[in-house]
Amino acid sequence: MFDALRERLEAVFDKLKGRGRLSEADVESALREVRRCLLEADVDYKVVKSLVDSIRSRAVGKDVLESITPGQQVVAVVYEELAALMGQEPVPLTISSRPPTVYLMVGLQGGGKTTTTVKIARKLASGHKPLVVACDLRRPAAVDQLRVLAEQSKIGFYGPEPGEKDVMRVVSGAAEFASSRLYDVILLDTAGRLHADEELMEELASLKRILPPSEILLVVDAMTGQEAVKVASAFHEKLSLTGVVLSKLDGDARGGAALAIRQVTGVPIKLAGVGEGTDALEVFDSKRMAQRIMGMGDVMGLAEKIREMADAGGAEKIAESIKQKKFTLEELLLQFEQIEKMGPLDKVLEMIPGFSRMKGMGSDDLDSGRMKQSKAIIQSMTKAERRDPSIIKGSRRRRIALGSGTSVQMVNQLLAQYEQMRKLWKQFGKQGKGLKLPKGLLGGDGFRFK
């Protein structure tokens, strides 16, 4: 996410922070680089001009240039202006005081609308009873795709009868179905087109009249850059959007759409898709996004992931092992499973401040593949072997390697690394310090966790 933009901006700010004093010429030079970075990130040039002007008006002031750390002050100004550009505070989804709450999901074909519809329903399912409705009767298999995703996520589904072509009848039927079964949120997955044409807009306007929505949410592909901004403008003009959901934000190294949509349309970005799974959806927080763009990490986001994904039973077992100063391969397997639940390892580690720099210092081979191999090795052991690895001799090592699809050498490496960790475990329990996974266990130089 924002990889290319972050790397370029970090290089610009490193130069500024390396100087004791800054002149207006130094700031101007840096702003030219910032402008170039943003344009290459596919941000609309008018938005770039406005942003750079705002930064300049603050960054060349006396309070900044004559401060003790002017470079750091300029970075703080850029961060604040980026956050303001994207909207400052998160904007929550509207829930109607009189059920049902209706969300009209709109967007172009291929933008991720159907998957996003289920993601939102799943996110709401903890406090509501959502129903997703298949309103795309044109695209082959669109109804089946929504049905399958809904079933996988244990979300209510309503679709057309075989041969039904009238989407208005489907929506009317869905309203009755929801009322009779106490669904309090209805999400209408509407048809998309290759472009925003009049026929599509008229159909969506008709749906608005039949079942007035609490939210009209546009799903746009973040990877389309400035095109996403144009699409948002076209839909907003015809339908008066209440919010935007950026899909595929995890695959966008540039970030142009995220930076420009709010400024150009005035419509808030409410949510962001950050992965393929139906649980990979985040509330869009401009301050945290600005932190990621600036290479400052996202500590709050990481803490939330840990809270959401931590397995209470596993955490209790690990806590008990710390109390008893005992560390077996079963505890190590539990730790791997906790980390895996938080999502792709590289995405999780990006939330750690300074990790982007660490990747350039010999740790760029950190990956989930190494962790999966280590898990497979432990899972190929018997309970007795996990609890007492000292019994794992030559023949057992060959059996474990064969069962895990790895090699005896990799089994030896894991056992050697485990032995290092076991020696540290008493210190971990005694001093409360983080436990550093030895080099090679997850790739790179290891990884510290608590």
C-alpha positions as CSV (number, residue, x, y, z in Angstrom):
1,M,0.0,0.0,0.0
2,F,1.5,3.3,-1.1
3,D,4.9,1.7,-1.5
4,A,6.3,3.8,-4.3
5,L,5.0,7.1,-2.9
6,R,6.2,6.3,0.6
7,E,9.7,5.4,-0.6
8,R,10.0,8.6,-2.7
9,L,8.7,10.8,0.2
10,E,11.0,9.2,2.7
11,A,14.0,10.0,0.5
12,V,12.9,13.7,0.3
13,F,12.4,14.0,4.0
14,D,15.6,12.3,4.9
15,K,17.5,15.0,3.2
16,L,15.6,17.7,5.1
17,K,16.1,16.1,8.5
18,G,19.8,15.6,7.9
19,R,20.3,19.4,8.0
20,G,20.7,21.6,11.0
21,R,19.0,24.7,9.5
22,L,16.7,25.1,6.6
23,S,16.3,28.1,4.2
24,E,13.3,28.9,2.1
25,A,15.3,27.6,-0.9
26,D,15.8,24.2,0.9
27,V,12.0,24.0,1.5
28,E,11.2,24.9,-2.1
29,S,13.6,22.3,-3.4
30,A,11.9,19.7,-1.2
31,L,8.4,20.8,-2.3
32,R,9.4,20.4,-5.9
33,E,10.3,16.8,-5.1
34,V,7.0,16.3,-3.2
35,R,5.1,17.7,-6.2
36,R,6.8,15.2,-8.5
37,C,6.2,12.3,-6.1
38,L,2.4,13.1,-6.0
39,L,2.1,13.5,-9.7
40,E,3.8,10.1,-10.3
41,A,1.4,8.6,-7.7
42,D,-1.4,9.6,-10.2
43,V,-2.9,12.4,-8.1
44,D,-4.8,15.0,-10.0
45,Y,-2.5,18.0,-10.8
46,K,-5.0,20.5,-9.4
47,V,-5.1,18.7,-6.1
48,V,-1.3,18.5,-6.1
49,K,-1.0,22.2,-6.7
50,S,-3.5,23.0,-3.9
51,L,-1.7,20.7,-1.5
52,V,1.8,22.0,-2.2
53,D,0.6,25.6,-1.8
54,S,-0.9,24.8,1.6
55,I,2.3,23.1,2.7
56,R,4.4,26.0,1.5
57,S,2.3,28.6,3.3
58,R,3.0,26.8,6.6
59,A,6.5,25.3,6.0
60,V,8.3,28.6,5.2
61,G,7.0,30.4,8.3
62,K,9.2,31.7,11.0
63,D,8.0,29.1,13.6
64,V,9.2,26.2,11.3
65,L,12.4,27.6,9.8
66,E,13.7,28.9,13.1
67,S,12.8,25.9,15.2
68,I,15.3,23.6,16.8
69,T,14.3,20.8,14.3
70,P,13.1,22.5,11.2
71,G,13.3,19.3,9.1
72,Q,11.0,17.4,11.5
73,Q,8.6,20.4,11.5
74,V,8.3,20.3,7.7
75,V,7.5,16.6,7.9
76,A,4.8,17.3,10.5
77,V,3.3,20.0,8.3
78,V,3.2,17.6,5.3
79,Y,1.6,14.9,7.4
80,E,-1.1,17.2,8.7
81,E,-1.9,18.6,5.2
82,L,-2.1,15.0,3.7
83,A,-4.5,14.0,6.5
84,A,-6.6,17.1,6.0
85,L,-6.7,16.4,2.2
86,M,-8.2,13.0,2.8
87,G,-10.8,14.2,5.3
88,Q,-9.4,14.4,8.9
89,E,-11.9,12.3,10.9
90,P,-13.3,8.8,9.9
91,V,-17.0,9.0,8.7
92,P,-19.0,6.1,9.9
93,L,-21.7,4.3,8.0
94,T,-25.2,5.6,8.6
95,I,-27.6,3.3,10.5
96,S,-31.3,4.3,10.2
97,S,-33.2,4.9,13.4
98,R,-36.1,3.1,11.7
99,P,-35.1,-0.3,10.2
100,P,-34.3,-1.4,7.6
101,T,-31.2,0.5,6.9
102,V,-30.7,0.3,3.1
103,Y,-27.3,0.6,1.3
104,L,-27.3,1.1,-2.4
105,M,-24.0,-0.2,-3.7
106,V,-23.0,1.3,-7.0
107,G,-20.0,1.2,-9.3
108,L,-18.5,0.1,-12.6
109,Q,-18.1,-3.4,-13.7
110,G,-14.9,-5.0,-12.3
111,G,-14.4,-2.5,-9.5
112,G,-15.0,-5.1,-6.7
113,K,-18.6,-4.1,-5.9
114,T,-20.0,-7.6,-5.2
115,T,-17.1,-8.6,-2.9
116,T,-17.3,-5.3,-1.1
117,T,-21.0,-5.7,-0.5
118,V,-20.4,-8.9,1.3
119,K,-17.4,-7.4,3.2
120,I,-19.6,-4.6,4.5
121,A,-22.4,-7.0,5.5
122,R,-19.9,-9.2,7.3
123,K,-18.5,-6.2,9.1
124,L,-22.0,-5.2,10.3
125,A,-23.0,-8.7,11.2
126,S,-21.6,-8.5,14.8
127,G,-24.4,-6.0,15.7
128,H,-27.0,-6.3,13.0
129,K,-28.7,-8.8,10.8
130,P,-27.7,-7.9,7.2
131,L,-29.2,-9.2,3.9
132,V,-27.4,-8.9,0.6
133,V,-29.6,-8.6,-2.5
134,A,-28.5,-9.6,-6.0
135,C,-29.7,-6.8,-8.3
136,D,-27.2,-7.4,-11.1
137,L,-29.4,-9.4,-13.6
138,R,-27.1,-8.6,-16.6
139,R,-23.7,-10.0,-15.8
140,P,-23.4,-13.8,-16.2
141,A,-22.9,-15.5,-12.8
142,A,-23.2,-12.3,-10.8
143,V,-26.1,-13.7,-8.8
144,D,-24.2,-16.9,-8.1
145,Q,-21.0,-15.0,-7.1
146,L,-23.0,-13.0,-4.5
147,R,-24.8,-16.2,-3.2
148,V,-21.5,-18.1,-2.8
149,L,-19.7,-15.2,-1.0
150,A,-22.8,-14.7,1.3
151,E,-22.9,-18.4,2.2
152,Q,-19.2,-18.5,2.9
153,S,-19.5,-15.5,5.2
154,K,-22.8,-16.8,6.8
155,I,-24.7,-13.7,5.6
156,G,-28.3,-13.6,4.5
157,F,-28.9,-13.7,0.7
158,Y,-31.9,-12.8,-1.5
159,G,-31.8,-13.3,-5.3
160,P,-34.1,-13.4,-8.3
161,E,-36.3,-16.3,-9.3
162,P,-34.9,-18.2,-12.4
163,G,-35.6,-16.2,-15.5
164,E,-36.4,-13.0,-13.6
165,K,-35.3,-9.9,-15.6
166,D,-37.1,-7.1,-13.7
167,V,-34.7,-5.7,-11.0
168,M,-37.5,-3.6,-9.5
169,R,-39.5,-6.7,-8.6
170,V,-36.4,-8.3,-7.1
171,V,-35.9,-5.2,-4.8
172,S,-39.6,-5.2,-3.8
173,G,-39.4,-8.9,-3.0
174,A,-36.2,-8.4,-1.0
175,A,-37.9,-5.7,1.1
176,E,-40.8,-8.1,2.0
177,F,-38.3,-11.0,2.6
178,A,-36.2,-8.8,5.0
179,S,-39.3,-7.6,6.9
180,S,-40.7,-11.1,7.4
181,R,-37.3,-12.4,8.7
182,L,-36.2,-9.4,10.7
183,Y,-33.2,-8.4,8.6
184,D,-32.4,-4.8,9.7
185,V,-29.8,-3.9,7.0
186,I,-30.3,-4.4,3.3
187,L,-27.4,-4.1,0.9
188,L,-28.4,-3.9,-2.8
189,D,-25.6,-5.2,-5.1
190,T,-26.5,-3.3,-8.3
191,A,-25.5,-3.9,-11.9
192,G,-22.3,-2.3,-13.2
193,R,-21.2,-1.1,-16.6
194,L,-17.9,-0.5,-18.4
195,H,-18.7,3.2,-18.0
196,A,-21.2,5.4,-16.3
197,D,-24.0,5.7,-19.0
198,E,-27.5,7.1,-18.8
199,E,-29.2,3.7,-18.8
200,L,-27.3,2.7,-15.7
201,M,-28.0,5.9,-13.9
202,E,-31.7,5.7,-14.7
203,E,-31.9,2.2,-13.3
204,L,-30.1,3.3,-10.1
205,A,-32.4,6.3,-9.7
206,S,-35.4,4.0,-10.0
207,L,-34.0,1.7,-7.3
208,K,-33.6,4.8,-5.0
209,R,-37.3,5.6,-5.5
210,I,-38.5,2.1,-4.7
211,L,-36.4,1.5,-1.6
212,P,-34.9,4.9,-0.4
213,P,-31.3,4.2,0.8
214,S,-29.6,5.5,4.0
215,E,-26.3,5.4,2.1
216,I,-25.4,5.4,-1.6
217,L,-21.9,3.9,-1.6
218,L,-19.7,4.0,-4.6
219,V,-17.1,1.2,-4.9
220,V,-14.1,2.2,-7.0
221,D,-10.9,0.4,-7.8
222,A,-8.0,2.3,-6.0
223,M,-5.6,1.1,-8.6
224,T,-7.3,3.1,-11.4
225,G,-5.8,6.4,-10.0
226,Q,-7.3,9.5,-11.5
227,E,-9.8,7.5,-13.4
228,A,-11.4,6.6,-10.0
229,V,-11.8,10.3,-9.3
230,K,-13.5,10.8,-12.6
231,V,-15.9,7.9,-12.0
232,A,-16.7,9.2,-8.5
233,S,-17.5,12.7,-9.9
234,A,-19.8,11.2,-12.6
235,F,-21.8,9.1,-10.1
236,H,-22.0,11.9,-7.5
237,E,-23.4,14.3,-10.1
238,K,-26.2,11.9,-10.9
239,L,-26.9,10.1,-7.6
240,S,-25.6,12.4,-4.8
241,L,-23.3,9.8,-3.2
242,T,-23.0,9.6,0.5
243,G,-19.7,7.7,0.6
244,V,-16.9,6.0,-1.3
245,V,-15.4,2.6,-0.7
246,L,-11.9,2.1,-2.1
247,S,-11.4,-1.5,-3.2
248,K,-8.0,-3.1,-3.8
249,L,-6.2,-0.5,-1.8
250,D,-3.6,-3.1,-0.7
251,G,-2.5,-3.5,-4.4
252,D,-2.0,0.2,-5.0
253,A,1.6,1.3,-4.7
254,R,0.8,4.8,-5.8
255,G,-2.3,6.0,-3.8
256,G,-3.6,8.7,-6.2
257,A,-7.3,7.8,-5.7
258,A,-7.1,7.8,-1.9
259,L,-5.5,11.3,-1.9
260,A,-7.8,13.0,-4.4
261,I,-11.3,11.7,-4.2
262,R,-12.4,13.7,-1.1
263,Q,-10.9,16.9,-2.4
264,V,-12.4,16.7,-5.9
265,T,-15.9,15.4,-5.0
266,G,-16.4,16.4,-1.4
267,V,-17.6,12.8,-0.8
268,P,-16.0,11.1,2.2
269,I,-14.1,7.8,1.8
270,K,-15.7,5.6,4.4
271,L,-14.1,2.2,3.9
272,A,-11.1,0.6,2.2
273,G,-10.7,-2.9,1.0
274,V,-7.2,-4.2,2.0
275,G,-7.2,-7.8,0.8
276,E,-9.2,-10.5,-1.0
277,G,-10.8,-12.1,2.0
278,T,-14.3,-11.0,3.0
279,D,-12.9,-9.8,6.3
280,A,-10.3,-7.5,4.7
281,L,-12.1,-4.2,5.1
282,E,-11.0,-1.2,7.2
283,V,-12.6,2.0,8.2
284,F,-10.9,4.7,6.2
285,D,-8.9,6.9,8.7
286,S,-7.1,9.7,6.9
287,K,-4.6,10.3,9.8
288,R,-3.6,6.6,9.8
289,M,-3.4,6.6,6.0
290,A,-1.2,9.7,6.1
291,Q,1.1,7.9,8.6
292,R,1.5,5.0,6.2
293,I,2.2,7.3,3.3
294,M,4.8,9.1,5.3
295,G,6.5,5.8,6.4
296,M,5.4,6.4,10.1
297,G,3.7,3.0,10.4
298,D,0.2,2.5,11.8
299,V,0.5,1.5,15.5
300,M,-3.2,2.0,16.2
301,G,-4.1,-0.2,13.2
302,L,-1.7,-2.9,14.4
303,A,-3.1,-2.8,17.9
304,E,-6.7,-3.2,16.5
305,K,-5.6,-6.2,14.5
306,I,-4.1,-7.8,17.5
307,R,-7.3,-7.2,19.6
308,E,-9.6,-8.4,16.8
309,M,-7.7,-11.5,15.8
310,A,-6.1,-12.7,19.1
311,D,-7.4,-16.1,20.1
312,A,-8.4,-15.9,23.8
313,G,-7.6,-19.6,24.4
314,G,-4.3,-19.4,22.7
315,A,-3.4,-16.2,24.6
316,E,-4.2,-17.9,27.9
317,K,-2.0,-20.9,27.1
318,I,0.9,-18.6,26.1
319,A,0.4,-16.5,29.3
320,E,0.4,-19.7,31.4
321,S,3.6,-20.9,29.7
322,I,5.3,-17.6,30.5
323,K,4.2,-17.9,34.2
324,Q,5.7,-21.4,34.3
325,K,8.8,-20.3,32.4
326,K,8.0,-23.2,30.0
327,F,8.4,-22.9,26.2
328,T,7.8,-25.8,23.9
329,L,7.2,-26.1,20.2
330,E,3.4,-26.0,21.0
331,E,3.8,-22.5,22.3
332,L,5.7,-21.5,19.2
333,L,3.0,-23.0,17.0
334,L,0.4,-20.9,18.9
335,Q,2.4,-17.7,18.3
336,F,2.6,-18.5,14.6
337,E,-1.2,-19.0,14.4
338,Q,-1.8,-15.7,16.3
339,I,0.4,-13.8,13.8
340,E,-1.2,-15.5,10.8
341,K,-4.7,-14.4,11.9
342,M,-3.7,-10.8,11.6
343,G,-3.3,-11.1,7.8
344,P,-0.4,-11.3,5.3
345,L,2.8,-10.9,7.2
346,D,4.3,-8.1,5.0
347,K,1.1,-6.0,5.4
348,V,1.1,-6.4,9.2
349,L,4.8,-5.5,9.5
350,E,4.2,-2.4,7.3
351,M,2.2,-1.0,10.3
352,I,5.3,-1.0,12.4
353,P,7.0,2.4,12.4
354,G,10.3,2.3,10.5
355,F,9.7,-1.1,9.0
356,S,9.8,0.3,5.4
357,R,13.4,1.3,6.1
358,M,14.2,-2.0,7.7
359,K,13.2,-3.8,4.5
360,G,16.0,-2.0,2.8
361,M,18.6,-3.2,5.4
362,G,18.6,-6.9,4.6
363,S,15.1,-7.9,5.9
364,D,13.3,-7.8,2.6
365,D,12.9,-11.6,2.6
366,L,10.5,-11.5,5.5
367,D,7.5,-13.5,4.3
368,S,4.6,-15.7,5.3
369,G,6.0,-18.6,3.3
370,R,8.8,-19.2,5.8
371,M,6.3,-19.1,8.7
372,K,4.1,-21.7,6.9
373,Q,7.0,-24.0,6.4
374,S,7.9,-23.7,10.1
375,K,4.3,-24.4,11.0
376,A,4.2,-27.4,8.8
377,I,7.3,-28.8,10.4
378,I,5.8,-28.5,13.9
379,Q,2.5,-29.9,12.8
380,S,4.3,-33.0,11.4
381,M,5.6,-33.8,14.9
382,T,3.9,-35.9,17.5
383,K,2.7,-34.3,20.8
384,A,5.6,-35.9,22.6
385,E,8.0,-34.4,20.1
386,R,6.5,-30.9,20.4
387,R,6.7,-31.0,24.2
388,D,10.2,-32.5,24.3
389,P,12.2,-31.8,21.1
390,S,15.3,-33.4,22.6
391,I,13.9,-36.8,21.6
392,I,13.9,-35.8,17.9
393,K,16.9,-37.7,16.5
394,G,17.9,-38.7,13.0
395,S,15.1,-41.0,11.9
396,R,12.4,-38.7,13.5
397,R,13.9,-35.7,11.6
398,R,13.7,-37.5,8.3
399,R,10.0,-38.5,9.0
400,I,9.1,-34.9,10.0
401,A,10.8,-33.5,6.9
402,L,8.9,-35.9,4.7
403,G,5.6,-35.2,6.4
404,S,6.0,-31.4,6.2
405,G,7.2,-31.3,2.6
406,T,10.5,-29.7,3.7
407,S,14.1,-31.0,4.1
408,V,16.0,-32.4,7.1
409,Q,18.2,-29.3,6.9
410,M,15.1,-27.1,7.4
411,V,14.0,-29.2,10.4
412,N,17.5,-28.9,11.9
413,Q,17.4,-25.1,11.4
414,L,14.0,-24.8,13.1
415,L,15.1,-26.9,16.1
416,A,18.3,-24.9,16.4
417,Q,16.3,-21.6,16.3
418,Y,13.8,-23.0,18.8
419,E,16.6,-23.9,21.2
420,Q,17.8,-20.3,21.1
421,M,14.3,-19.1,21.8
422,R,13.9,-21.5,24.7
423,K,17.0,-20.1,26.4
424,L,15.5,-16.6,26.1
425,W,12.1,-17.6,27.4
426,K,13.0,-17.4,31.0
427,Q,14.3,-13.9,30.5
428,F,11.1,-13.1,28.7
429,G,8.9,-14.3,31.6
430,K,11.1,-12.8,34.2
431,Q,11.8,-9.3,32.7
432,G,8.6,-8.9,30.5
433,K,10.7,-8.1,27.4
434,G,9.7,-8.9,23.9
435,L,10.8,-12.2,22.4
436,K,12.9,-11.9,19.3
437,L,12.4,-14.7,16.8
438,P,15.9,-15.8,15.7
439,K,17.2,-14.8,12.2
440,G,15.7,-17.0,9.5
441,L,12.6,-18.2,11.3
442,L,10.4,-15.8,9.4
443,G,13.1,-14.7,6.9
444,G,15.2,-11.6,7.3
445,D,16.7,-10.7,10.7
446,G,14.0,-12.1,12.9
447,F,10.9,-10.4,14.4
448,R,10.2,-9.2,17.9
449,F,6.7,-9.7,19.3
450,K,5.0,-9.8,22.7
